[in-house]
Amino acid sequence: MIFAAQASNQIPPLWLLAPFAVLLIMIATGPLLFHRFWERHYPVISTGLGVLVAGYYGVAMENGLNVLGHTLEEYLSFIALISSLFIVSGGILIRIERRGTPLTNALLLFVGALISNLVGTTGASMLLIRPYMRINQGRLKAFHIVFFIFIISNIGGTLTPIGDPPLFLGFLKGVPFFWVLPKVWLPWIITVGVLLLIFVILDARAGNVKLKEATVNGRVRITGKRNFFFLAMIVTAVFLDPAVIEGFPSLQKLFHLPFGIRELIMSFVAITAYKFSNREAFKGNEFNFEPIKEVAFLFIGIFATMIPALELIGDYASKHAAEFSVSRFYWMTGALSALLDNAPTYMNFLAGALGKFGLDIATPKEIHLFADGLASPVQGDVTSDIYLAAISVAAVFFGAITYIGNAPNFMVKNIAAQSDVEVPNFLEYIFKYSLPILLPLFALLWLLFFNF
């Protein structure tokens, strides 16, 4: 979305935020207050609101068609990644022959947090949510799903650019691949450690349910191992970008297409995996397309309706960046990452922070210098790498605040709901879990690392 935000000099009117606000309200209240209507009509509602904003941009906004073109590219890239990971992981059946206990679950969540840095938060979430639910069959509570989203679907993937989309976009722009790990590992381990401690206490209070057929020999059986090859192909395809590989062909530039070779490879892998994956694995995972269908329709509306919000944020950040402290970058990046897509929010505030130091987001060498730590033009201020760390941590961590903060959140919720697992609704997730648990923890991180 940063590309869309920069494509036009014309700022959208404030009233154009209304479709995004309406969509958020519908997502929050629809499943709770008018469930049948929402289930039947959410594709039309989401798409219709998106068309309203797209129509305004196409007709009334300077360079609006370019903005819509960039947004379409980003949506197709997004849906190609998550759908291919969804299908491939659906063909991998992991059976852990152990009952879910507080320590077993905490170990699985911690391992999942590590794995998310290798295959992304979406890949790790799709791979582990079903075995996680199986070992806790009969004792699953809403908090089990919530902490899975907190740790594996979001915060876990902060240590590498592969882990979460905001960090990968930073890498494409010029942030060194191994910059993230040494800069954010301490906030990461503190946050994951505290969350696991809270989880173990809650899980211990939940008690155990004895199942006659339960096996506890501790073995892990995997059906559909060939799909790990498909998974590796998807992760490799992520790097097939002209910004990573110099001279790599761009279908967007060569043929003016809204997708690239990366998206073609992911689509090919998804189709091939669905055709050749182990049928028993699909059956064991109760695989169907309903979760990815809901994400696809809801996010096409979200991507379109949040264009004006992101442009207004980008404009504000560029005009006021000189006044922003590290604290303001941290809290503003975080707050908006919870409600908007965290990847474009990261990019808008990264552009603002670079501008504060007189640097340009379009120049990789300048971003490299920014990541290395330039002295601030403001006397007594911290070096530039602290700003980058604050933006990086906030974009990834705060994505766990709402279901729409990061795509895997919604997918995990839908998969759990389809298995008749107790899942908090949109508002319950925020007010019962994310705000009381995450917000004090994020405030602690701010006091320890970004209170400048």
Residue pairs with C-beta under 8 A, 6 or more apart in sequence:
1 70
1 71
1 74
1 303
1 306
1 307
1 310
1 341
1 343
1 344
1 347
1 348
2 169
2 310
2 314
2 344
2 347
2 348
2 351
2 361
3 70
3 74
4 66
4 67
4 68
4 70
4 71
4 74
4 307
4 310
4 311
4 344
5 310
5 311
5 313
5 314
5 315
5 344
5 348
6 314
6 351
7 63
7 66
7 67
7 70
8 61
8 62
8 63
8 64
8 66
8 67
8 311
9 62
9 63
10 61
10 62
10 63
11 311
11 312
11 315
12 56
12 57
12 61
12 307
12 308
12 311
12 312
13 308
14 312
16 53
16 56
16 308
17 308
17 309
17 312
19 49
19 50
19 52
19 53
19 305
20 49
20 53
20 302
20 305
20 306
20 308
20 309
22 49
23 45
23 46
23 49
23 301
23 302
23 305
24 339
24 404
26 38
26 42
26 45
27 298
27 403
27 404
27 426
28 425
28 426
28 427
29 426
29 427
30 37
30 38
30 42
31 38
31 39
31 425
31 426
32 425
32 426
32 427
38 45
42 294
42 297
42 298
43 297
45 301
46 297
46 298
46 300
46 301
46 302
47 297
47 300
47 301
48 301
49 301
49 304
49 305
50 300
50 301
50 303
50 304
50 305
51 304
52 305
53 304
53 305
53 307
53 308
54 68
54 304
56 64
57 64
57 65
57 67
57 68
57 307
58 64
58 65
58 68
61 67
67 307
67 311
68 307
69 258
71 303
71 304
71 307
72 258
73 252
73 258
73 259
74 303
74 344
75 299
75 300
75 303
76 258
76 259
76 263
77 259
77 260
77 262
77 263
78 299
78 303
78 407
79 296
79 299
80 259
80 262
80 263
80 266
80 267
80 270
81 120
81 122
81 234
81 238
81 266
82 122
82 292
82 295
82 407
82 408
82 411
83 266
83 270
83 292
83 296
84 234
84 266
84 267
84 269
84 270
84 273
85 119
85 120
85 122
85 123
85 126
85 231
85 234
86 122
86 126
86 291
86 292
86 411
87 270
87 273
87 274
87 277
87 292
88 126
88 227
88 230
88 231
88 234
88 269
88 270
88 273
88 277
89 123
89 126
89 127
89 227
89 231
90 126
90 277
90 281
90 282
90 285
90 287
91 224
91 227
91 230
91 273
91 274
91 277
91 278
91 281
91 282
91 285
91 287
92 127
92 222
92 223
92 224
92 225
92 227
92 228
92 231
92 281
93 130
93 222
93 223
93 224
93 278
93 280
93 281
93 284
93 285
94 127
94 128
94 130
94 131
94 220
94 221
94 222
95 131
95 134
95 220
95 221
95 222
95 223
95 284
96 108
96 131
96 134
96 135
96 219
96 220
97 215
97 216
97 217
97 218
97 219
97 220
97 221
98 104
98 135
98 215
98 216
98 217
98 218
99 135
99 208
99 211
99 214
99 216
100 132
100 135
100 136
100 137
100 139
101 203
101 208
102 199
102 200
102 203
102 204
103 200
104 135
105 132
105 135
105 136
105 144
105 199
105 203
106 196
106 199
106 200
106 203
108 128
108 131
108 132
108 135
109 147
109 148
109 151
109 152
109 196
109 199
110 151
110 192
110 196
112 124
112 125
112 128
112 132
112 148
112 151
112 152
112 156
113 124
113 151
113 152
113 155
113 156
113 157
113 192
114 156
115 123
115 124
115 127
115 128
115 152
115 156
116 123
116 124
116 125
116 152
116 153
116 156
116 157
116 163
116 164
117 156
117 157
117 158
117 159
117 160
117 162
117 163
118 124
118 160
118 162
118 235
119 127
119 162
119 231
119 235
120 157
120 162
120 163
120 164
120 235
120 238
121 152
121 153
121 154
121 156
121 157
121 163
121 164
121 406
121 408
122 153
122 407
122 408
122 411
123 231
123 234
123 235
124 152
124 153
124 156
124 157
125 148
125 149
125 152
125 153
125 408
125 411
125 412
126 408
126 411
127 231
128 148
128 152
129 148
129 412
129 415
129 416
130 285
130 286
130 415
132 144
132 148
133 140
133 144
133 416
133 419
133 421
136 144
137 211
138 209
138 211
139 206
139 207
139 208
139 209
140 421
140 422
141 202
141 206
141 422
142 422
142 423
142 424
142 428
142 433
143 199
143 202
143 203
143 206
143 433
144 203
144 421
145 412
145 413
145 416
145 421
145 422
145 423
145 424
146 424
146 429
146 433
146 434
147 195
147 198
147 199
147 202
148 412
149 400
149 408
149 409
149 412
149 413
150 195
150 400
150 434
150 437
150 438
151 192
151 195
151 196
151 199
152 408
153 400
153 406
153 408
153 409
153 412
154 164
154 396
154 397
154 399
154 400
154 405
154 406
154 408
154 409
155 188
155 191
155 192
155 195
155 396
155 397
155 400
156 163
156 192
157 163
157 164
157 167
157 396
158 164
158 167
158 180
158 184
158 187
158 188
158 392
158 393
158 396
158 397
159 180
159 181
159 184
159 185
159 188
160 167
160 177
160 180
160 181
161 167
161 168
161 170
161 171
161 175
161 177
161 180
162 168
162 235
162 238
163 396
164 342
164 395
164 396
164 399
164 406
165 342
165 343
166 337
166 342
166 343
166 345
166 346
166 347
166 392
166 395
166 396
167 175
167 180
167 346
167 392
167 395
167 396
168 238
169 343
169 346
169 347
170 346
170 347
170 350
170 367
170 388
170 392
171 177
171 244
172 241
172 243
172 244
173 243
173 347
173 350
173 361
173 364
173 367
174 363
174 364
174 365
174 366
174 367
174 368
174 371
175 367
175 368
175 371
175 388
176 368
176 371
179 371
179 388
180 392
183 385
183 388
183 389
183 392
184 389
184 392
184 393
186 449
187 393
187 397
187 445
187 448
187 449
190 444
190 445
190 448
191 397
191 441
191 445
194 441
195 437
195 441
198 437
223 278
223 280
223 281
223 284
224 277
224 278
224 280
224 281
226 276
226 277
226 278
227 273
227 277
227 278
227 281
230 269
230 272
230 273
233 265
233 269
234 265
234 266
234 269
237 262
237 265
237 266
237 269
238 262
239 245
240 248
240 260
240 261
240 262
240 265
241 248
241 260
241 262
242 248
242 249
242 250
243 364
248 261
249 261
250 260
251 257
251 259
251 260
251 261
251 264
252 258
252 259
252 260
286 418
286 419
288 418
290 414
290 418
291 411
291 414
291 415
291 418
292 411
294 410
294 414
295 407
295 410
295 411
295 414
298 404
298 410
299 407
299 410
302 341
302 404
303 341
306 340
306 341
309 340
310 340
310 344
310 345
310 348
313 336
313 340
313 345
313 348
314 348
314 351
314 352
317 324
317 332
317 348
317 349
317 351
317 352
318 351
318 352
318 355
320 352
321 352
321 353
321 355
321 356
322 355
322 356
324 332
324 352
324 353
324 356
325 381
325 452
326 382
326 386
326 387
326 390
326 450
326 451
326 452
327 390
327 446
327 450
327 451
327 452
329 349
329 352
329 353
329 387
329 390
329 391
329 394
330 390
330 391
330 393
330 394
330 446
330 450
331 394
331 446
332 349
333 345
333 346
333 349
333 390
333 391
333 394
333 395
333 398
334 394
334 395
334 397
334 398
334 401
334 442
335 398
336 345
337 345
337 346
337 394
337 395
337 396
337 398
337 399
337 401
337 405
338 398
338 399
338 401
338 402
338 405
339 402
339 404
339 405
342 395
342 396
342 398
342 399
342 405
342 406
343 395
345 395
346 391
346 392
346 395
347 361
349 391
349 395
350 361
350 388
350 391
351 361
353 370
353 384
353 387
353 388
353 391
354 360
354 361
354 366
354 367
354 370
356 376
356 377
356 387
357 370
357 374
357 376
357 377
357 384
358 377
359 366
359 367
359 369
359 370
359 374
360 366
361 367
369 384
370 384
370 385
370 387
370 388
371 384
371 385
371 388
372 384
372 385
373 383
373 384
373 385
373 386
374 383
374 384
375 383
376 382
376 383
376 384
381 452
382 452
386 450
386 452
389 449
389 450
390 449
390 450
393 445
393 449
393 450
394 442
397 438
397 442
397 445
398 405
398 438
398 442
399 405
399 406
399 409
400 406
400 409
400 434
400 438
401 430
401 434
401 435
401 438
401 439
402 409
402 426
402 429
402 430
402 434
403 409
403 410
403 413
403 426
403 429
404 410
413 423
416 423
417 423
424 432
424 433
